[in-house]
Amino acid sequence: MADPVQEARAQTIYKELRCTVCQNQSIADSNADIASDLRRLVREEIGKGKSDRDIVDYIHSRYGDFVLMKPPFMAHTWALWLAPVIVLLGGGLMCLRVIRRARS
């Protein structure tokens, strides 16, 4: 964008939104077509004078919680928040078992 303030706003919003195809990348980091479309949409909405929150809320309403890099903690999003912790704990427990069996 021509205005550096608007460009900074766009970059901030890009980092809040997840690419729906890449899954582990924000739309700022993704080269997928959908990420490009979302970046274009963000720029258009900024150009229309919408607030950052309005833009994120609009995209969230269209794509759901998954599009947010930090989804809200609710009953139906608990897996997004807790899965990494559960996987790490499970892996740690498995390592302990293997070590204990090797010592026996």
SULJOQUI-V966322 format. One record per helix or strand. SS is the DSSP state (alpha for helix, beta for strand). FROM is the first residue (numbers start at 1). LEN is the number of residues. Records with the same first field share a line. If there is no record, write none. Layout:
SS=FROM-LEN / FROM-LEN
This chain:
alpha=4-13 / 33-15 / 52-12 / 65-3 / 75-29
beta=17-2 / 26-1 / 68-1
